[in-house]
Amino acid sequence: AGSFQEAGVVQCAYNLNFPLHAVTAGSAQRAAWSAFSVSSPAVVLETAEDRPEAVVVRLYEAHGSTVVAWLQTSLPVKEATLCDLLERPAARGCLPLEQRGVRLFFTPFHVLSVLLVLRQ
């Protein structure tokens, strides 16, 4: 019911095309853990790619809206920088690390790549 945004069509499509796979982890009880979270349902974290001492995260705005979203991670990040689609740092692309994470600004259907340099 409602618009495709209200109906959660993007999330349902991901659930259909990329189903979760259960893996037996033993009998030990473990707390739930996620490397990344995004504060807005309009923003999709498409991929996170490992590099030596860094991770490149690619996100896009999927609802056709202008939105501010927070990217949060449990990884030990020491620096965050916007980069282009070839993963080269953008001029003036340094992003401040705040308590809520990294604040990202999206226009409709905008793609952002963020280079997260990790502490060793």
C-alpha positions, -999 to +999 in steps of 0.1 A: +000+000+000+011+036-006+042+046-025+071+023-033+091+041-005+063+034+021+059-002+009+096-009+014+100-022-022+138-016-023+143-037+009+120-064-003+138-066-037+172-070-018+156-097+004+144-116-027+176-113-047+201-116-019+186-139+007+203-145+040+222-177+044+222-194+078+256-208+089+261-231+119+283-213+144+285-238+172+266-239+205+282-208+221+258-179+225+270-148+207+257-113+206+244-099+173+270-079+154+270-057+123+299-039+108+278-011+093+244+006+097+228+035+079+203+058+097+179+063+067+158+037+049+162+058+017+200+050+017+212+016+006+247+004+015+254-015-016+289-028-010+319-027+013+353-036-002+383-046+018+416-029+011+449-031+030+443-009+061+410+005+047+375-003+036+356+014+007+319+016+013+295+024-016+260+038-008+232+053-029+199+071-023+171+049-035+139+068-029+144+099-051+147+122-022+173+146-007+184+131+026+210+133+054+221+099+066+245+087+092+269+058+084+279+040+115+305+013+119+319-009+146+353-009+128+381+012+143+380+041+118+406+069+121+398+088+089+368+090+064+371+105+029+348+107+000+362+092-032+351+088-068+339+056-084+375+046-091+381+049-054+405+079-057+401+105-028+380+135-038+394+170-034+381+184-001+365+150+005+376+146+042+346+138+064+345+145+101+341+115+124+314+123+148+299+104+177+269+093+156+293+082+128+299+099+094+273+123+081+265+119+044+244+142+022+224+126-007+205+141-036+180+119-055+196+086-066+231+099-058+259+074-053+286+080-028+318+061-022+335+065+012+371+054+020+374+045+057+410+043+068+413+019+098+435+022+130+461-005+133 
